[in-house]
């Protein structure tokens, strides 16, 4: 994510491929952290209260990563990357929620 642009090989990519990478990385990140948080949280704690807060932390991280790229030689800041980062977080969290809800109904 913060690799200097000069160390990334210059391989032709389809248009928008980097946006799919952003979406995919943050989708996996949000899904896995949702799972960890859900499995490790004490059952007495209302998860509905804490999970949104933790997702906000991931969104802030997604935005910070993009801002930090301005300081890395050969990298640039892009609002579209932020949008796809946030979209990835949203999809990952929603996917976890529906899979977890479905699993709970089967048990």
N, CA, C and O atoms as a Tinker XYZ file with bonds, in Angstrom:
   428  protein
     1  N      0.806000   -1.199000    0.000000    73     2
     2  CA     0.000000    0.000000    0.000000    64     1     3
     3  C      0.848000    1.262000    0.000000    63     2     4     5
     4  O      0.507000    2.257000   -0.638000    81     3
     5  N      1.950000    1.204000    0.722000    73     3     6
     6  CA     2.808000    2.382000    0.804000    64     5     7
     7  C      4.145000    2.149000    0.113000    63     6     8     9
     8  O      5.126000    2.831000    0.408000    81     7
     9  N      4.185000    1.199000   -0.792000    73     7    10
    10  CA     5.400000    0.906000   -1.539000    64     9    11
    11  C      5.718000    2.077000   -2.456000    63    10    12    13
    12  O      4.825000    2.585000   -3.134000    81    11
    13  N      6.977000    2.519000   -2.493000    73    11    14
    14  CA     7.320000    3.595000   -3.429000    64    13    15
    15  C      6.958000    3.197000   -4.857000    63    14    16    17
    16  O      7.174000    2.059000   -5.271000    81    15
    17  N      6.411000    4.141000   -5.590000    73    15    18
    18  CA     5.978000    3.875000   -6.958000    64    17    19
    19  C      7.084000    3.365000   -7.854000    63    18    20    21
    20  O      6.824000    2.609000   -8.790000    81    19
    21  N      8.325000    3.768000   -7.581000    73    19    22
    22  CA     9.440000    3.347000   -8.428000    64    21    23
    23  C      9.751000    1.861000   -8.281000    63    22    24    25
    24  O     10.389000    1.283000   -9.161000    81    23
    25  N      9.317000    1.227000   -7.190000    73    23    26
    26  CA     9.606000   -0.196000   -6.999000    64    25    27
    27  C      8.482000   -1.095000   -7.514000    63    26    28    29
    28  O      8.586000   -2.320000   -7.446000    81    27
    29  N      7.426000   -0.502000   -8.021000    73    27    30
    30  CA     6.321000   -1.276000   -8.583000    64    29    31
    31  C      6.594000   -1.474000  -10.067000    63    30    32    33
    32  O      6.796000   -0.495000  -10.784000    81    31
    33  N      6.604000   -2.724000  -10.549000    73    31    34
    34  CA     6.874000   -2.943000  -11.976000    64    33    35
    35  C      5.829000   -2.262000  -12.850000    63    34    36    37
    36  O      4.646000   -2.223000  -12.510000    81    35
    37  N      6.279000   -1.733000  -13.970000    73    35    38
    38  CA     5.380000   -1.048000  -14.896000    64    37    39
    39  C      4.803000   -2.064000  -15.872000    63    38    40    41
    40  O      5.321000   -2.257000  -16.972000    81    39
    41  N      3.732000   -2.704000  -15.453000    73    39    42
    42  CA     3.056000   -3.716000  -16.265000    64    41    43
    43  C      1.719000   -3.123000  -16.691000    63    42    44    45
    44  O      1.011000   -2.543000  -15.867000    81    43
    45  N      1.362000   -3.261000  -17.968000    73    43    46
    46  CA     0.069000   -2.721000  -18.394000    64    45    47
    47  C     -1.075000   -3.372000  -17.613000    63    46    48    49
    48  O     -1.136000   -4.593000  -17.472000    81    47
    49  N     -1.975000   -2.530000  -17.112000    73    47    50
    50  CA    -3.110000   -3.026000  -16.341000    64    49    51
    51  C     -4.401000   -2.551000  -16.998000    63    50    52    53
    52  O     -4.434000   -1.490000  -17.623000    81    51
    53  N     -5.456000   -3.335000  -16.855000    73    51    54
    54  CA    -6.743000   -2.862000  -17.377000    64    53    55
    55  C     -7.181000   -1.612000  -16.611000    63    54    56    57
    56  O     -6.839000   -1.453000  -15.439000    81    55
    57  N     -7.927000   -0.736000  -17.259000    73    55    58
    58  CA    -8.402000    0.468000  -16.569000    64    57    59
    59  C     -9.227000    0.095000  -15.335000    63    58    60    61
    60  O    -10.096000   -0.775000  -15.394000    81    59
    61  N     -8.944000    0.755000  -14.237000    73    59    62
    62  CA    -9.696000    0.519000  -13.007000    64    61    63
    63  C     -9.223000   -0.664000  -12.183000    63    62    64    65
    64  O     -9.796000   -0.947000  -11.131000    81    63
    65  N     -8.191000   -1.361000  -12.635000    73    63    66
    66  CA    -7.708000   -2.543000  -11.907000    64    65    67
    67  C     -7.238000   -2.168000  -10.503000    63    66    68    69
    68  O     -7.449000   -2.922000   -9.553000    81    67
    69  N     -6.600000   -1.001000  -10.373000    73    67    70
    70  CA    -6.119000   -0.606000   -9.047000    64    69    71
    71  C     -7.275000   -0.356000   -8.087000    63    70    72    73
    72  O     -7.142000   -0.569000   -6.882000    81    71
    73  N     -8.400000    0.092000   -8.616000    73    71    74
    74  CA    -9.575000    0.326000   -7.756000    64    73    75
    75  C    -10.116000   -1.001000   -7.229000    63    74    76    77
    76  O    -10.553000   -1.084000   -6.081000    81    75
    77  N    -10.088000   -2.033000   -8.064000    73    75    78
    78  CA   -10.534000   -3.355000   -7.617000    64    77    79
    79  C     -9.592000   -3.915000   -6.559000    63    78    80    81
    80  O    -10.025000   -4.623000   -5.649000    81    79
    81  N     -8.309000   -3.598000   -6.677000    73    79    82
    82  CA    -7.344000   -4.030000   -5.661000    64    81    83
    83  C     -7.660000   -3.339000   -4.332000    63    82    84    85
    84  O     -7.669000   -3.986000   -3.285000    81    83
    85  N     -7.918000   -2.035000   -4.371000    73    83    86
    86  CA    -8.283000   -1.302000   -3.155000    64    85    87
    87  C     -9.533000   -1.911000   -2.528000    63    86    88    89
    88  O     -9.568000   -2.179000   -1.327000    81    87
    89  N    -10.545000   -2.124000   -3.340000    73    87    90
    90  CA   -11.802000   -2.693000   -2.854000    64    89    91
    91  C    -11.550000   -4.062000   -2.229000    63    90    92    93
    92  O    -12.019000   -4.334000   -1.124000    81    91
    93  N    -10.824000   -4.911000   -2.916000    73    91    94
    94  CA   -10.574000   -6.267000   -2.428000    64    93    95
    95  C     -9.781000   -6.302000   -1.133000    63    94    96    97
    96  O    -10.123000   -7.043000   -0.212000    81    95
    97  N     -8.722000   -5.503000   -1.059000    73    95    98
    98  CA    -7.897000   -5.487000    0.157000    64    97    99
    99  C     -8.691000   -5.046000    1.382000    63    98   100   101
   100  O     -8.610000   -5.670000    2.440000    81    99
   101  N     -9.454000   -3.976000    1.234000    73    99   102
   102  CA   -10.199000   -3.477000    2.385000    64   101   103
   103  C    -11.429000   -4.323000    2.689000    63   102   104   105
   104  O    -11.886000   -4.353000    3.832000    81   103
   105  N    -11.968000   -5.005000    1.696000    73   103   106
   106  CA   -13.069000   -5.937000    1.936000    64   105   107
   107  C    -12.572000   -7.097000    2.805000    63   106   108   109
   108  O    -13.222000   -7.469000    3.782000    81   107
   109  N    -11.430000   -7.657000    2.447000    73   107   110
   110  CA   -10.851000   -8.764000    3.224000    64   109   111
   111  C    -10.484000   -8.279000    4.628000    63   110   112   113
   112  O    -10.754000   -8.968000    5.612000    81   111
   113  N     -9.872000   -7.102000    4.724000    73   111   114
   114  CA    -9.494000   -6.549000    6.025000    64   113   115
   115  C    -10.715000   -6.414000    6.939000    63   114   116   117
   116  O    -10.681000   -6.861000    8.085000    81   115
   117  N    -11.783000   -5.808000    6.444000    73   115   118
   118  CA   -12.986000   -5.609000    7.259000    64   117   119
   119  C    -13.640000   -6.940000    7.620000    63   118   120   121
   120  O    -14.091000   -7.122000    8.751000    81   119
   121  N    -13.694000   -7.870000    6.669000    73   119   122
   122  CA   -14.301000   -9.175000    6.932000    64   121   123
   123  C    -13.535000   -9.907000    8.034000    63   122   124   125
   124  O    -14.137000  -10.415000    8.980000    81   123
   125  N    -12.208000   -9.960000    7.909000    73   123   126
   126  CA   -11.405000  -10.694000    8.890000    64   125   127
   127  C    -11.446000  -10.041000   10.272000    63   126   128   129
   128  O    -11.551000  -10.737000   11.282000    81   127
   129  N    -11.365000   -8.713000   10.322000    73   127   130
   130  CA   -11.433000   -8.051000   11.623000    64   129   131
   131  C    -12.821000   -8.171000   12.233000    63   130   132   133
   132  O    -12.945000   -8.237000   13.456000    81   131
   133  N    -13.860000   -8.200000   11.420000    73   131   134
   134  CA   -15.214000   -8.425000   11.943000    64   133   135
   135  C    -15.288000   -9.797000   12.589000    63   134   136   137
   136  O    -15.871000   -9.973000   13.659000    81   135
   137  N    -14.690000  -10.752000   11.922000    73   135   138
   138  CA   -14.700000  -12.120000   12.458000    64   137   139
   139  C    -13.915000  -12.202000   13.765000    63   138   140   141
   140  O    -14.392000  -12.785000   14.738000    81   139
   141  N    -12.724000  -11.626000   13.791000    73   139   142
   142  CA   -11.914000  -11.639000   15.013000    64   141   143
   143  C    -12.662000  -10.944000   16.138000    63   142   144   145
   144  O    -12.748000  -11.469000   17.248000    81   143
   145  N    -13.200000   -9.773000   15.856000    73   143   146
   146  CA   -13.906000   -9.010000   16.877000    64   145   147
   147  C    -15.106000   -9.787000   17.383000    63   146   148   149
   148  O    -15.352000   -9.831000   18.589000    81   147
   149  N    -15.847000  -10.392000   16.490000    73   147   150
   150  CA   -17.039000  -11.149000   16.862000    64   149   151
   151  C    -16.677000  -12.368000   17.714000    63   150   152   153
   152  O    -17.352000  -12.651000   18.704000    81   151
   153  N    -15.631000  -13.080000   17.343000    73   151   154
   154  CA   -15.232000  -14.288000   18.071000    64   153   155
   155  C    -14.626000  -13.974000   19.435000    63   154   156   157
   156  O    -14.766000  -14.766000   20.367000    81   155
   157  N    -13.961000  -12.842000   19.564000    73   155   158
   158  CA   -13.241000  -12.515000   20.798000    64   157   159
   159  C    -14.059000  -11.677000   21.782000    63   158   160   161
   160  O    -13.676000  -11.537000   22.943000    81   159
   161  N    -15.158000  -11.132000   21.335000    73   159   162
   162  CA   -15.937000  -10.242000   22.190000    64   161   163
   163  C    -16.742000  -11.048000   23.203000    63   162   164   165
   164  O    -17.372000  -12.049000   22.863000    81   163
   165  N    -16.709000  -10.602000   24.427000    73   163   166
   166  CA   -17.480000  -11.228000   25.497000    64   165   167
   167  C    -18.960000  -11.183000   25.123000    63   166   168   169
   168  O    -19.453000  -10.162000   24.646000    81   167
   169  N    -19.648000  -12.268000   25.338000    73   167   170
   170  CA   -21.064000  -12.369000   24.943000    64   169   171
   171  C    -21.940000  -11.357000   25.678000    63   170   172   173
   172  O    -23.020000  -11.010000   25.200000    81   171
   173  N    -21.484000  -10.884000   26.834000    73   171   174
   174  CA   -22.286000   -9.915000   27.587000    64   173   175
   175  C    -22.216000   -8.510000   26.992000    63   174   176   177
   176  O    -23.067000   -7.665000   27.271000    81   175
   177  N    -21.209000   -8.273000   26.182000    73   175   178
   178  CA   -21.049000   -6.949000   25.576000    64   177   179
   179  C    -21.947000   -6.857000   24.351000    63   178   180   181
   180  O    -22.004000   -7.781000   23.539000    81   179
   181  N    -22.641000   -5.747000   24.226000    73   179   182
   182  CA   -23.487000   -5.558000   23.039000    64   181   183
   183  C    -22.593000   -5.285000   21.835000    63   182   184   185
   184  O    -22.008000   -4.210000   21.703000    81   183
   185  N    -22.502000   -6.284000   20.962000    73   183   186
   186  CA   -21.635000   -6.156000   19.787000    64   185   187
   187  C    -22.125000   -5.059000   18.856000    63   186   188   189
   188  O    -21.326000   -4.393000   18.198000    81   187
   189  N    -23.431000   -4.873000   18.804000    73   187   190
   190  CA   -23.980000   -3.863000   17.903000    64   189   191
   191  C    -23.497000   -2.468000   18.283000    63   190   192   193
   192  O    -23.542000   -1.548000   17.467000    81   191
   193  N    -23.043000   -2.314000   19.504000    73   191   194
   194  CA   -22.550000   -1.025000   19.966000    64   193   195
   195  C    -21.087000   -0.814000   19.569000    63   194   196   197
   196  O    -20.680000    0.309000   19.275000    81   195
   197  N    -20.302000   -1.886000   19.559000    73   195   198
   198  CA   -18.865000   -1.769000   19.347000    64   197   199
   199  C    -18.417000   -1.995000   17.910000    63   198   200   201
   200  O    -17.453000   -1.373000   17.463000    81   199
   201  N    -19.091000   -2.865000   17.183000    73   199   202
   202  CA   -18.667000   -3.170000   15.814000    64   201   203
   203  C    -18.690000   -1.927000   14.923000    63   202   204   205
   204  O    -17.730000   -1.711000   14.183000    81   203
   205  N    -19.739000   -1.099000   14.955000    73   203   206
   206  CA   -19.685000    0.119000   14.117000    64   205   207
   207  C    -18.498000    1.016000   14.461000    63   206   208   209
   208  O    -17.897000    1.609000   13.566000    81   207
   209  N    -18.152000    1.123000   15.742000    73   207   210
   210  CA   -16.996000    1.947000   16.132000    64   209   211
   211  C    -15.712000    1.396000   15.538000    63   210   212   213
   212  O    -14.868000    2.151000   15.055000    81   211
   213  N    -15.570000    0.099000   15.575000    73   211   214
   214  CA   -14.367000   -0.523000   15.034000    64   213   215
   215  C    -14.316000   -0.364000   13.511000    63   214   216   217
   216  O    -13.233000   -0.208000   12.947000    81   215
   217  N    -15.466000   -0.400000   12.843000    73   215   218
   218  CA   -15.488000   -0.188000   11.393000    64   217   219
   219  C    -15.092000    1.248000   11.049000    63   218   220   221
   220  O    -14.456000    1.490000   10.023000    81   219
   221  N    -15.462000    2.182000   11.892000    73   219   222
   222  CA   -15.050000    3.576000   11.691000    64   221   223
   223  C    -13.526000    3.676000   11.761000    63   222   224   225
   224  O    -12.920000    4.427000   10.996000    81   223
   225  N    -12.909000    2.931000   12.665000    73   223   226
   226  CA   -11.447000    2.931000   12.777000    64   225   227
   227  C    -10.828000    2.434000   11.471000    63   226   228   229
   228  O     -9.840000    3.001000   11.003000    81   227
   229  N    -11.395000    1.385000   10.878000    73   227   230
   230  CA   -10.866000    0.869000    9.610000    64   229   231
   231  C    -11.040000    1.906000    8.500000    63   230   232   233
   232  O    -10.146000    2.073000    7.670000    81   231
   233  N    -12.167000    2.597000    8.475000    73   231   234
   234  CA   -12.393000    3.628000    7.453000    64   233   235
   235  C    -11.381000    4.760000    7.626000    63   234   236   237
   236  O    -10.826000    5.250000    6.643000    81   235
   237  N    -11.141000    5.175000    8.857000    73   235   238
   238  CA   -10.139000    6.221000    9.107000    64   237   239
   239  C     -8.765000    5.739000    8.638000    63   238   240   241
   240  O     -8.015000    6.502000    8.030000    81   239
   241  N     -8.435000    4.478000    8.917000    73   239   242
   242  CA    -7.175000    3.896000    8.444000    64   241   243
   243  C     -7.105000    3.948000    6.918000    63   242   244   245
   244  O     -6.067000    4.295000    6.355000    81   243
   245  N     -8.207000    3.603000    6.250000    73   243   246
   246  CA    -8.253000    3.614000    4.784000    64   245   247
   247  C     -7.977000    5.016000    4.235000    63   246   248   249
   248  O     -7.279000    5.170000    3.232000    81   247
   249  N     -8.520000    6.018000    4.887000    73   247   250
   250  CA    -8.308000    7.402000    4.456000    64   249   251
   251  C     -6.867000    7.838000    4.747000    63   250   252   253
   252  O     -6.229000    8.484000    3.915000    81   251
   253  N     -6.364000    7.482000    5.923000    73   251   254
   254  CA    -4.986000    7.843000    6.283000    64   253   255
   255  C     -3.966000    7.231000    5.331000    63   254   256   257
   256  O     -3.003000    7.890000    4.940000    81   255
   257  N     -4.176000    5.983000    4.962000    73   255   258
   258  CA    -3.257000    5.324000    4.026000    64   257   259
   259  C     -3.167000    6.127000    2.737000    63   258   260   261
   260  O     -2.083000    6.309000    2.182000    81   259
   261  N     -4.300000    6.601000    2.270000    73   259   262
   262  CA    -4.307000    7.363000    1.021000    64   261   263
   263  C     -3.600000    8.709000    1.196000    63   262   264   265
   264  O     -2.848000    9.127000    0.316000    81   263
   265  N     -3.833000    9.388000    2.314000    73   263   266
   266  CA    -3.163000   10.669000    2.557000    64   265   267
   267  C     -1.653000   10.493000    2.697000    63   266   268   269
   268  O     -0.881000   11.318000    2.209000    81   267
   269  N     -1.235000    9.422000    3.360000    73   267   270
   270  CA     0.200000    9.167000    3.550000    64   269   271
   271  C      0.892000    8.934000    2.210000    63   270   272   273
   272  O      2.076000    9.238000    2.061000    81   271
   273  N      0.170000    8.403000    1.248000    73   271   274
   274  CA     0.771000    8.147000   -0.065000    64   273   275
   275  C      1.273000    9.425000   -0.726000    63   274   276   277
   276  O      2.153000    9.376000   -1.585000    81   275
   277  N      0.722000   10.564000   -0.332000    73   275   278
   278  CA     1.214000   11.844000   -0.872000    64   277   279
   279  C      2.680000   12.053000   -0.525000    63   278   280   281
   280  O      3.408000   12.721000   -1.259000    81   279
   281  N      3.113000   11.479000    0.597000    73   279   282
   282  CA     4.481000   11.672000    1.081000    64   281   283
   283  C      5.461000   10.650000    0.516000    63   282   284   285
   284  O      6.673000   10.806000    0.667000    81   283
   285  N      4.951000    9.614000   -0.130000    73   283   286
   286  CA     5.802000    8.538000   -0.655000    64   285   287
   287  C      6.161000    8.861000   -2.103000    63   286   288   289
   288  O      5.273000    9.079000   -2.926000    81   287
   289  N      7.468000    8.893000   -2.422000    73   287   290
   290  CA     7.882000    9.203000   -3.797000    64   289   291
   291  C      7.264000    8.230000   -4.809000    63   290   292   293
   292  O      7.268000    7.016000   -4.609000    81   291
   293  N      6.744000    8.787000   -5.881000    73   291   294
   294  CA     6.164000    7.963000   -6.937000    64   293   295
   295  C      4.733000    7.532000   -6.682000    63   294   296   297
   296  O      4.140000    6.853000   -7.520000    81   295
   297  N      4.162000    7.910000   -5.541000    73   295   298
   298  CA     2.773000    7.566000   -5.223000    64   297   299
   299  C      1.958000    8.851000   -5.231000    63   298   300   301
   300  O      2.515000    9.946000   -5.151000    81   299
   301  N      0.654000    8.719000   -5.327000    73   299   302
   302  CA    -0.183000    9.916000   -5.351000    64   301   303
   303  C     -1.471000    9.684000   -4.576000    63   302   304   305
   304  O     -1.879000    8.549000   -4.330000    81   303
   305  N     -2.091000   10.778000   -4.206000    73   303   306
   306  CA    -3.359000   10.782000   -3.491000    64   305   307
   307  C     -4.482000   10.716000   -4.511000    63   306   308   309
   308  O     -4.413000   11.367000   -5.554000    81   307
   309  N     -5.520000    9.932000   -4.218000    73   307   310
   310  CA    -6.640000    9.809000   -5.148000    64   309   311
   311  C     -7.934000    9.617000   -4.357000    63   310   312   313
   312  O     -8.068000    8.664000   -3.590000    81   311
   313  N     -8.884000   10.533000   -4.554000    73   311   314
   314  CA   -10.176000   10.421000   -3.871000    64   313   315
   315  C    -10.913000    9.141000   -4.264000    63   314   316   317
   316  O    -11.627000    8.562000   -3.446000    81   315
   317  N    -10.747000    8.701000   -5.499000    73   315   318
   318  CA   -11.400000    7.458000   -5.937000    64   317   319
   319  C    -10.874000    6.259000   -5.158000    63   318   320   321
   320  O    -11.627000    5.331000   -4.865000    81   319
   321  N     -9.593000    6.273000   -4.823000    73   319   322
   322  CA    -9.039000    5.186000   -4.012000    64   321   323
   323  C     -9.711000    5.158000   -2.641000    63   322   324   325
   324  O    -10.037000    4.089000   -2.125000    81   323
   325  N     -9.915000    6.337000   -2.054000    73   323   326
   326  CA   -10.601000    6.411000   -0.756000    64   325   327
   327  C    -12.005000    5.831000   -0.882000    63   326   328   329
   328  O    -12.443000    5.058000   -0.030000    81   327
   329  N    -12.700000    6.205000   -1.937000    73   327   330
   330  CA   -14.059000    5.694000   -2.140000    64   329   331
   331  C    -14.067000    4.169000   -2.228000    63   330   332   333
   332  O    -14.910000    3.518000   -1.612000    81   331
   333  N    -13.141000    3.602000   -2.984000    73   331   334
   334  CA   -13.098000    2.147000   -3.125000    64   333   335
   335  C    -12.599000    1.467000   -1.850000    63   334   336   337
   336  O    -12.989000    0.334000   -1.569000    81   335
   337  N    -11.750000    2.134000   -1.081000    73   335   338
   338  CA   -11.356000    1.604000    0.230000    64   337   339
   339  C    -12.584000    1.487000    1.133000    63   338   340   341
   340  O    -12.816000    0.449000    1.753000    81   339
   341  N    -13.361000    2.562000    1.198000    73   339   342
   342  CA   -14.553000    2.587000    2.049000    64   341   343
   343  C    -15.599000    1.602000    1.540000    63   342   344   345
   344  O    -16.261000    0.931000    2.331000    81   343
   345  N    -15.746000    1.517000    0.236000    73   343   346
   346  CA   -16.677000    0.543000   -0.344000    64   345   347
   347  C    -16.254000   -0.880000    0.023000    63   346   348   349
   348  O    -17.099000   -1.719000    0.336000    81   347
   349  N    -14.963000   -1.150000   -0.015000    73   347   350
   350  CA   -14.454000   -2.467000    0.372000    64   349   351
   351  C    -14.747000   -2.779000    1.832000    63   350   352   353
   352  O    -15.150000   -3.895000    2.159000    81   351
   353  N    -14.549000   -1.797000    2.719000    73   351   354
   354  CA   -14.859000   -1.980000    4.141000    64   353   355
   355  C    -16.339000   -2.295000    4.312000    63   354   356   357
   356  O    -16.706000   -3.198000    5.065000    81   355
   357  N    -17.180000   -1.554000    3.617000    73   355   358
   358  CA   -18.623000   -1.752000    3.719000    64   357   359
   359  C    -19.027000   -3.142000    3.236000    63   358   360   361
   360  O    -19.776000   -3.844000    3.915000    81   359
   361  N    -18.538000   -3.536000    2.080000    73   359   362
   362  CA   -18.882000   -4.853000    1.531000    64   361   363
   363  C    -18.378000   -5.964000    2.455000    63   362   364   365
   364  O    -19.099000   -6.930000    2.707000    81   363
   365  N    -17.155000   -5.837000    2.958000    73   363   366
   366  CA   -16.605000   -6.851000    3.859000    64   365   367
   367  C    -17.425000   -7.002000    5.126000    63   366   368   369
   368  O    -17.692000   -8.121000    5.566000    81   367
   369  N    -17.829000   -5.883000    5.718000    73   367   370
   370  CA   -18.621000   -5.923000    6.951000    64   369   371
   371  C    -20.014000   -6.491000    6.696000    63   370   372   373
   372  O    -20.511000   -7.300000    7.480000    81   371
   373  N    -20.640000   -6.072000    5.605000    73   371   374
   374  CA   -21.980000   -6.574000    5.271000    64   373   375
   375  C    -21.924000   -8.067000    4.948000    63   374   376   377
   376  O    -22.796000   -8.828000    5.365000    81   375
   377  N    -20.916000   -8.475000    4.218000    73   375   378
   378  CA   -20.750000   -9.891000    3.888000    64   377   379
   379  C    -20.583000  -10.720000    5.163000    63   378   380   381
   380  O    -21.201000  -11.775000    5.306000    81   379
   381  N    -19.754000  -10.244000    6.079000    73   379   382
   382  CA   -19.586000  -10.961000    7.347000    64   381   383
   383  C    -20.912000  -11.040000    8.083000    63   382   384   385
   384  O    -21.280000  -12.106000    8.576000    81   383
   385  N    -21.632000   -9.933000    8.166000    73   383   386
   386  CA   -22.903000   -9.889000    8.894000    64   385   387
   387  C    -23.881000  -10.924000    8.339000    63   386   388   389
   388  O    -24.480000  -11.683000    9.101000    81   387
   389  N    -24.042000  -10.957000    7.018000    73   387   390
   390  CA   -25.005000  -11.888000    6.433000    64   389   391
   391  C    -24.558000  -13.341000    6.554000    63   390   392   393
   392  O    -25.387000  -14.220000    6.791000    81   391
   393  N    -23.277000  -13.606000    6.396000    73   391   394
   394  CA   -22.794000  -14.981000    6.558000    64   393   395
   395  C    -22.911000  -15.431000    8.010000    63   394   396   397
   396  O    -23.269000  -16.578000    8.279000    81   395
   397  N    -22.612000  -14.536000    8.944000    73   395   398
   398  CA   -22.720000  -14.874000   10.365000    64   397   399
   399  C    -24.183000  -15.086000   10.759000    63   398   400   401
   400  O    -24.504000  -16.008000   11.508000    81   399
   401  N    -25.051000  -14.235000   10.255000    73   399   402
   402  CA   -26.484000  -14.347000   10.550000    64   401   403
   403  C    -27.028000  -15.666000    9.992000    63   402   404   405
   404  O    -27.808000  -16.352000   10.652000    81   403
   405  N    -26.615000  -16.005000    8.793000    73   403   406
   406  CA   -27.058000  -17.252000    8.158000    64   405   407
   407  C    -26.549000  -18.461000    8.945000    63   406   408   409
   408  O    -27.283000  -19.428000    9.151000    81   407
   409  N    -25.295000  -18.401000    9.381000    73   407   410
   410  CA   -24.707000  -19.491000   10.163000    64   409   411
   411  C    -25.459000  -19.653000   11.485000    63   410   412   413
   412  O    -25.694000  -20.777000   11.926000    81   411
   413  N    -25.836000  -18.546000   12.117000    73   411   414
   414  CA   -26.562000  -18.591000   13.387000    64   413   415
   415  C    -27.924000  -19.253000   13.226000    63   414   416   417
   416  O    -28.384000  -19.956000   14.126000    81   415
   417  N    -28.569000  -19.034000   12.092000    73   415   418
   418  CA   -29.880000  -19.639000   11.842000    64   417   419
   419  C    -29.769000  -21.144000   11.624000    63   418   420   421
   420  O    -30.693000  -21.888000   11.954000    81   419
   421  N    -28.645000  -21.597000   11.072000    73   419   422
   422  CA   -28.456000  -23.022000   10.805000    64   421   423
   423  C    -28.168000  -23.811000   12.078000    63   422   424   425
   424  O    -28.416000  -25.014000   12.146000    81   423
   425  N    -27.641000  -23.117000   13.082000    73   423   426
   426  CA   -27.261000  -23.822000   14.323000    64   425   427
   427  C    -28.421000  -23.965000   15.244000    63   426   428
   428  O    -28.281000  -24.530000   16.328000    81   427
